[in-house]
Amino acid sequence: MQMLSKIRLQTLALPLALSLLASGCAVTNPIVGDGSVQYGDSKAVETVSNEFGSTDLQTIAESMSRSLTQFSATAYKDRPLVTVAEVKNKTSEYIDTRSITDSIKTQVIKGGTMRFVTDINQMQNQTDELARQNQSGLYKKSTTAKTGQMQGAKYRVEGSITSIVKRSGDIKDVYYKFTLQMFDIESGVTEWMDEREIRKTSSK
């Protein structure tokens, strides 16, 4: 009887020990701070104000990148080299147009239909890196990136964003239009063009 009791005790003790071991090994994420800050959905529709916001940026980037990717996939057999010029902000607001073009480039690159060369805003960093590798004397000649080997773009993408603001009493209506187009650099021919319109209305 004592032997049976001992076996039963051991049988019950093993699952209990494994359970305690598992709970002891579990990793918990500590909460830092008073908990007043919470994460939200980055894709959620933002309606804090009718000024240009994250939802507008995402809507424009997704629309333009999809249109450009579809055009490139049908128009070119290979992935053409493209450079991106600064989008002109013709509104009365501060809008980070660089963030819009970065989002467009990211999604187009993921689509695998185009390649982007160094644009004007990145050129200084590019030339600084080439100079550092070739003029500092710190690198093996066989491993340095050679000057005069950068590839020129065949196409240039540029665009603009405009807005019309109307007020009537407590009503404010804002209309945005984002236009993007791609030129053949050599011929100046417009190869592709698209636009996206957004209207936002608010009341006090």
Secondary structure, 3 states (H helix, E strand, C coil): CHHHHHHHHHHHHHHHHHHHHHHHHCCCCCCCCCCCCCCCCCCCCCCCCCCCCHHHHHHHHHHHHHHHHHHHHHHCCCCCEEEECCCEECCCCCCCHHHHHHHHHHHHHHHCCCEECCCHHHHHHHHHHHHHHHHCCCCCCCCCCCCCCCCCCCEEEEEEEEEEEEEECCEEEEEEEEEEEEEECCCCCEEEEEEEEEEEEEEC
